[in-house]
Amino acid sequence: MAQVTATAERTVDAGPERVFAALGDYRGTRSRMLTEHFSEYEVREGGQGEGSTVHWKLAATSKRVRDCLVSATVPRENTLVERDANSSMVTTWTVSPAGEGSRVRVETTWTGAGGVAGFFERTFAPRGLQRIYDEQLAKLDADLRA
């Protein structure tokens, strides 16, 4: 089994502090960032950053639906880490200054399958997840501009 990684980045038109607060706003901004790939979104604890627990289902494809129960931590400034209790998946959101705006980077890693299935997962899953994240980051930018 090999580690699989998917990443996406975008520059948004807001300062790092505002962007980081929006990423940790599970009851507001994050719910508005959802794409059609997400269902059953529910904040179970907290709702703002560290200590929040959130559930959703992610349909990466019509046949592959992942049931996620994530806990949020803030291990360092401008870094939000979401660990899925149901799998090895860890998603890290990092915000850094970029001119008058901010650079947002999202990276998800998980332990992939072995064998032929693992080869296809390592080949195709990162691109699919990157497309989902690109759409989410565009929604984040639009939400911050509104």
Order of alpha helices (4+ residues) and beta strands (2+ residues): beta-alpha-alpha-beta-beta-beta-beta-beta-beta-alpha
